[in-house]
Amino acid sequence: MSTRENLAVINGTQTIPSQEKDSLLNQPKAVWAVFFASIIAFMGLGLVDPILSLIAEDLHASQSQVTLLFTSYNGVMAIAAIITGAISSRIGAKWTLMCGTVIIALFSALGGLSNSIWAIVGWRAGWGFGNALFVATALVAIISLSKGGNAKAIILYEAAIGLGISVGPLLGGWLGGFSWRGPFLGVAFLMVIAFFAVLAFMPTIKSQTTAKQGTSFAEPFYAMKHRSLVVFGIGAALYNFGFFTVLAYAPFVMGLDVHGLGYVFLTWGIFLALTSVFTAPKLQQWMGTVKAMCLMFTLFAVLLLAIGIWTNIHWVPIVAVILSGAVMGNNNTLVTTAVMNAAPVERSTASSAYNFLRFLGAAVAPYMAGKLAERFNPHVPFITAAVFVIFAGLIVGLNYHHIKHVDHVGSSH
C-alpha cells in the first residue's frame, strides 16, 4: 500500500482517507485556518523585496549586507528544519504551528523597531526559526487534515505559498511607502491574527505513532539514506540559487521605486500561485513529474540568462522576473509532490530532510549574488544562478532511474 493510501497518524494529526471526488475547496475549517496562516507566514519571503533599497539607504548598508536579510532567514530555516519534526511529534502539530506564529510575530516586530542592519539581520534569523517550525508542520497538517488526497492537499499548500509570496511584495510596497519599518510591523500584526485562527479552528489530536518518545532528532539524517530524497533536496538547493537571486538581487537592477517593485513582484506571485494550482497538475499528467521538473529548470535557466545578458535594459529583468513566477509555481508544486512520494518515511521526516537541503542553497544564494555584483558587475549573479539551475536539472535528470517511482506513486491514487 502506498503512502497516499495509508491511514497514518503524522505529526500529531490524523490523515483522512483520500476522496478523489471531493472538491478542492470542500475542506474542513482547520485546513482553511492553516491555509490562512501559511499565506501570512510566506509573506515574509517577498515582503522585504520592495524595501531592500530603502533599508540600504536609511541604514547606510551595502547591497550584500542587505541580502543578508535573506541569508540569515534561510540559514536558520535550514538548520531548524532538522528539529521541526522532532518538536512537532512531541508537542503536536497545532502547538508547533502556534509557537511558529508567535516567534514570527515577535521577531518581525523587533526587526521593524531596529536601527541597524546587523540587528535586522539577527532578528530575521529568529524569524526564520519561527518560519521553520511553521512551514514543515503546515504542509503535514494540510495533508493530514484535508479531503481529496495528497495531490489536492499539496496544491492547497502551494497556493498558500503563492498567495503569500505575491501579497507580501504588495504589502511591502504599500507599507514601505510610509517607512521600511511598516512591512515588518504589519506581518507581526497579521501573525497574531493567524495565531488565533489556528487556536480556534485546528483540532488537537494525539499522535499514536510517537506518543511515548517522539520522533528522533536523527530521523531526517536517516531519511537521507534514500537516494531519491537526497536527489530532490540537492536539486532544490541548486534551484534555490536561481529563486533567491531573483528575490534578493533582482530588485536592484529594475530601476523601479518601492511601489513599482511591489507591483512587479505581485504579478510574479500571481503567476506563481496560478500555475502551482492549475498548470502543474496538468504537466504532471502530461509529462510526468520528473520530466516536467527538468523542463521547468531549463526554462528558468533561460530566463536567468536573459536577465544576466540584458541586465541594463530595465524592461528585460522586469518581464523575465514576472515570467519566472509561472515557471517557479509549476516547479514548486512538482518538487513538493515528488518529495512527499520520494521515500518510505513519515511526511514530517521527509519534509524536514528536504527543507534542510534546499534551504542551504537559499541561504548562500542571496549573499553570494550581492558579493558577485560588488566584485564583478550586476550581470554575473544572474548568469551564475542560471548555471546552478542547469546543474539542478542535470542532477535530477541523470538520476531519473532512482526517482522515476514518484510518478507511479502519484498515479496510483
C-alpha positions in Angstrom: 0.0 0.0 0.0 1.4 3.4 -1.0 1.9 6.4 1.3 -1.0 8.1 -0.3 -3.3 5.2 0.6 -2.4 4.7 4.2 -4.4 6.0 7.1 -1.4 7.3 9.1 -1.0 9.4 12.1 1.6 12.0 11.4 2.9 14.8 13.5 0.0 14.7 15.9 -2.7 14.8 13.2 -4.6 12.0 11.6 -4.6 11.5 7.8 -8.1 11.4 6.3 -8.6 8.8 3.6 -8.5 10.3 0.1 -11.7 11.0 -1.7 -10.8 11.9 -5.3 -14.3 13.3 -6.0 -14.1 15.8 -3.2 -13.8 19.4 -4.3 -10.5 21.1 -3.8 -12.4 23.9 -1.9 -14.5 21.5 0.2 -12.2 21.4 3.2 -12.6 21.5 7.0 -12.2 24.8 8.8 -8.9 23.5 10.3 -7.4 23.3 6.8 -8.5 26.9 6.0 -7.1 28.1 9.3 -3.7 26.6 8.4 -4.0 27.9 4.8 -4.6 31.5 6.0 -1.7 31.3 8.5 0.5 29.9 5.7 -0.3 32.8 3.4 0.8 35.3 6.1 3.9 33.2 7.0 5.1 33.1 3.4 4.6 36.9 3.1 8.0 37.0 4.9 9.8 35.8 1.7 8.7 38.5 -0.6 7.9 41.2 1.9 11.3 42.8 2.0 11.8 42.8 -1.8 10.4 46.3 -2.4 12.2 47.8 0.6 15.7 46.5 0.2 16.9 49.7 -1.3 15.2 51.8 1.3 16.8 49.8 4.1 20.2 50.1 2.4 19.8 53.9 2.1 18.4 54.6 5.5 20.8 52.3 7.4 23.8 53.1 5.2 24.2 49.4 4.2 25.7 47.8 1.1 23.7 45.6 -1.2 25.5 42.5 0.0 24.7 43.4 3.6 21.0 43.9 2.8 20.9 40.5 1.1 21.9 39.0 4.5 18.2 39.6 5.4 17.5 36.5 3.2 20.7 34.6 4.2 20.2 34.7 7.9 16.5 33.9 7.5 17.1 30.9 5.2 20.2 29.7 7.0 18.3 29.3 10.3 15.4 27.7 8.4 17.8 25.1 7.0 19.3 24.2 10.4 16.0 24.4 12.3 14.3 22.1 9.7 16.2 19.2 11.1 14.5 19.5 14.5 11.0 20.6 13.5 9.7 17.0 13.0 11.0 16.0 16.5 9.5 19.1 18.1 6.1 18.6 16.4 6.0 14.9 17.4 6.4 15.9 21.0 4.0 18.8 21.3 1.7 18.2 18.3 1.2 20.0 15.0 -1.2 22.5 16.5 1.1 23.8 19.2 4.1 23.7 16.8 2.2 26.0 14.4 1.2 28.3 17.2 4.7 28.5 18.5 5.9 29.3 15.0 3.3 32.1 14.6 4.3 33.7 18.0 8.0 33.6 17.1 7.4 35.1 13.6 5.3 37.9 15.2 7.9 38.7 17.8 10.9 38.8 15.6 9.3 40.6 12.8 8.2 43.3 15.2 11.7 43.5 16.7 13.1 43.9 13.2 10.7 46.7 12.5 11.9 48.5 15.6 15.6 48.1 14.9 18.1 50.9 14.0 21.0 48.9 12.4 21.3 46.5 9.5 23.0 43.9 11.8 20.2 44.0 14.3 17.6 43.4 11.5 19.8 40.5 10.1 19.8 39.0 13.6 16.0 39.4 14.1 15.4 37.9 10.6 17.3 34.8 11.8 14.8 34.4 14.7 12.0 35.0 12.2 13.5 32.1 10.1 13.3 29.8 13.1 9.6 30.6 13.6 9.1 30.0 9.9 10.9 26.7 10.0 8.6 25.5 12.8 5.6 26.7 10.8 6.5 25.7 7.2 7.2 22.0 7.6 4.3 21.5 10.0 1.9 23.4 7.9 2.5 21.1 4.9 2.0 18.0 7.0 -1.1 19.4 8.7 -2.8 20.4 5.4 -2.0 16.9 4.0 -3.3 15.2 7.2 -6.5 17.2 7.7 -7.6 17.8 4.1 -10.0 15.9 1.9 -9.2 14.7 -1.5 -5.7 13.1 -1.1 -2.1 14.2 -1.2 -2.3 15.8 -4.6 -5.1 18.3 -3.7 -3.5 19.0 -0.3 -0.2 19.9 -1.9 -2.0 22.1 -4.4 -3.6 24.0 -1.5 -0.3 24.3 0.3 1.4 25.7 -2.9 -1.5 28.0 -3.4 -1.0 29.4 0.1 2.7 29.9 -0.7 1.9 31.6 -4.0 -0.6 33.9 -2.4 1.7 34.8 0.5 4.7 35.4 -1.8 2.5 37.6 -4.1 0.7 39.6 -1.4 4.0 40.1 0.5 5.6 42.4 -2.0 2.4 44.3 -2.5 2.0 44.8 1.3 5.8 45.6 1.5 5.5 48.2 -1.3 2.4 49.8 0.2 3.6 50.0 3.8 7.2 50.7 2.6 5.9 53.8 1.0 5.4 55.2 4.5 8.5 53.6 6.1 10.6 50.5 5.6 9.6 49.5 9.2 5.9 49.2 8.1 6.1 45.8 6.4 7.8 44.2 9.5 5.2 45.5 11.9 2.4 44.6 9.5 3.5 41.0 9.4 3.7 40.9 13.2 0.1 42.1 13.4 -1.1 39.6 10.8 0.6 36.7 12.6 -1.2 37.5 15.8 -4.5 37.0 13.8 -3.1 33.8 12.4 -2.3 32.6 15.9 -5.9 32.9 17.0 -7.2 31.3 13.8 -5.1 28.2 14.4 -6.0 28.2 18.1 -9.7 28.4 17.3 -10.1 26.1 14.4 -7.3 23.5 14.3 -8.1 20.3 16.4 -5.5 18.8 18.8 -5.2 15.1 18.0 -2.7 13.0 20.0 -0.1 11.1 18.0 -0.4 7.3 18.1 2.9 6.5 16.4 5.2 8.6 18.5 3.2 9.2 21.7 5.8 7.7 24.0 9.1 9.1 22.9 8.5 11.3 19.8 10.4 11.3 16.6 14.2 11.2 16.9 16.2 14.3 16.0 18.3 12.0 13.9 15.4 10.8 11.7 15.9 13.4 8.9 19.6 12.2 8.6 18.5 8.6 8.5 15.9 9.6 5.8 18.8 10.9 3.6 20.0 7.3 3.1 17.2 7.2 0.4 18.9 8.5 -2.7 15.6 9.8 -4.2 15.1 12.2 -1.3 18.7 13.5 -1.5 18.5 14.0 -5.2 15.4 16.1 -4.9 16.9 18.0 -1.9 20.1 18.8 -3.8 18.2 19.7 -6.9 16.0 22.1 -4.9 19.1 23.6 -3.2 20.7 24.4 -6.6 17.3 25.6 -8.0 17.1 28.0 -5.0 20.2 29.8 -6.2 18.1 31.0 -9.0 14.9 31.5 -6.9 16.6 33.7 -4.3 18.8 35.6 -6.7 15.6 36.7 -8.3 14.1 37.6 -4.9 17.1 39.2 -3.2 19.1 40.8 -6.1 16.7 41.4 -9.0 15.1 44.4 -7.2 18.4 46.3 -7.5 18.5 46.1 -11.3 15.0 47.0 -12.3 15.2 50.8 -11.8 11.8 50.9 -10.0 10.7 52.7 -6.9 9.2 50.8 -3.9 5.7 50.8 -5.3 6.8 49.7 -8.8 8.8 46.8 -7.2 5.7 45.8 -5.2 3.6 45.6 -8.4 6.2 43.6 -10.3 6.6 41.0 -7.5 2.8 41.0 -7.0 2.4 40.0 -10.7 5.2 37.5 -10.3 3.5 36.0 -7.3 0.1 35.8 -9.0 1.7 33.8 -11.8 3.4 31.6 -9.2 0.1 30.9 -7.4 -2.0 30.3 -10.5 0.5 27.9 -12.2 1.1 26.0 -8.9 -2.7 25.3 -8.7 -3.8 24.9 -12.3 -1.0 24.0 -14.7 1.4 22.0 -12.5 -1.1 19.1 -12.1 -1.7 19.1 -15.9 2.0 19.0 -16.6 2.3 16.0 -14.2 -0.4 14.1 -16.1 1.0 15.1 -19.5 4.8 14.6 -19.0 5.3 13.0 -15.6 6.7 14.8 -12.5 10.4 14.3 -13.2 10.4 15.3 -16.9 8.1 18.3 -16.2 10.5 19.4 -13.4 13.5 19.2 -15.8 11.6 21.3 -18.3 10.9 24.0 -15.7 14.6 24.0 -14.7 15.6 24.6 -18.3 13.1 27.4 -18.8 14.1 29.1 -15.6 17.8 29.0 -16.6 16.9 30.6 -19.9 15.1 33.5 -18.1 18.0 34.0 -15.7 20.5 34.1 -18.6 18.2 36.7 -20.3 18.4 38.9 -17.2 22.2 38.3 -16.9 22.8 39.3 -20.6 20.4 42.3 -20.7 20.7 43.5 -17.1 21.0 47.1 -18.0 17.8 47.2 -20.2 15.3 47.6 -17.3 12.3 46.1 -19.0 14.1 42.8 -19.6 14.6 41.9 -15.9 11.1 43.1 -15.2 9.5 40.9 -17.9 11.8 37.9 -17.1 11.1 38.1 -13.4 7.3 38.1 -14.0 7.6 35.2 -16.4 9.8 33.3 -13.9 6.8 33.3 -11.5 5.0 30.9 -13.8 8.0 28.6 -14.0 8.6 28.7 -10.3 4.9 28.0 -9.5 4.9 24.9 -11.7 8.3 23.7 -10.3 7.4 24.3 -6.6 4.3 22.0 -6.9 6.2 19.4 -8.9 9.1 19.2 -6.4 6.9 19.2 -3.3 4.7 16.4 -4.8 7.8 14.4 -5.7 9.4 14.8 -2.2 6.3 13.6 -0.4 6.4 10.4 -2.5 10.2 10.0 -2.7 11.0 7.8 0.3 9.1 5.4 2.6 9.4 7.7 5.6 6.9 9.8 7.5 6.0 13.0 5.7 7.2 15.2 8.5 10.6 13.5 8.4 10.8 13.8 4.6 9.8 17.4 4.8 12.5 18.1 7.5 15.3 16.4 5.5 14.2 18.1 2.2 13.9 21.6 3.8 17.4 21.2 5.4 18.9 20.6 2.0 17.0 23.1 -0.1 17.4 26.0 2.4 21.2 25.6 2.4 21.1 26.8 -1.2 18.6 29.5 -0.3 20.9 30.8 2.5 24.0 31.0 0.3 22.4 32.4 -2.8 21.3 36.0 -1.7 24.6 37.0 -0.1 26.6 35.4 -3.0 24.6 37.4 -5.5 25.4 40.7 -3.7 29.1 39.9 -3.4 29.4 38.8 -7.0 27.8 42.1 -8.1 30.2 44.1 -5.9 33.2 42.1 -7.0 32.4 42.0 -10.7 29.2 43.5 -12.1 25.4 43.2 -11.9 25.3 40.7 -14.8 27.3 38.0 -13.0 24.8 37.0 -10.2 22.1 36.0 -12.8 24.5 34.2 -15.1 25.9 32.3 -12.1 22.4 31.5 -10.9 21.5 30.1 -14.3 24.4 27.7 -14.2 23.3 26.4 -10.8 19.8 25.9 -12.1 21.1 24.0 -15.1 23.1 21.7 -12.7 19.8 21.2 -10.8 18.2 19.9 -13.9 21.2 17.7 -14.7 21.3 16.1 -11.2 17.5 15.3 -11.4 17.7 14.1 -15.0 20.8 11.9 -14.6 19.2 10.2 -11.5 16.0 9.5 -13.3 16.3 5.8 -12.7 16.4 6.4 -8.9 13.5 8.8 -8.8 11.1 7.7 -11.5 9.0 5.8 -8.9 7.4 9.2 -7.8 5.3 9.2 -11.0 4.0 5.7 -10.3 3.2 6.6 -6.7 1.5 9.8 -7.9 -0.6 7.9 -10.4 -1.6 5.0 -8.1 -4.2 7.1 -6.4 
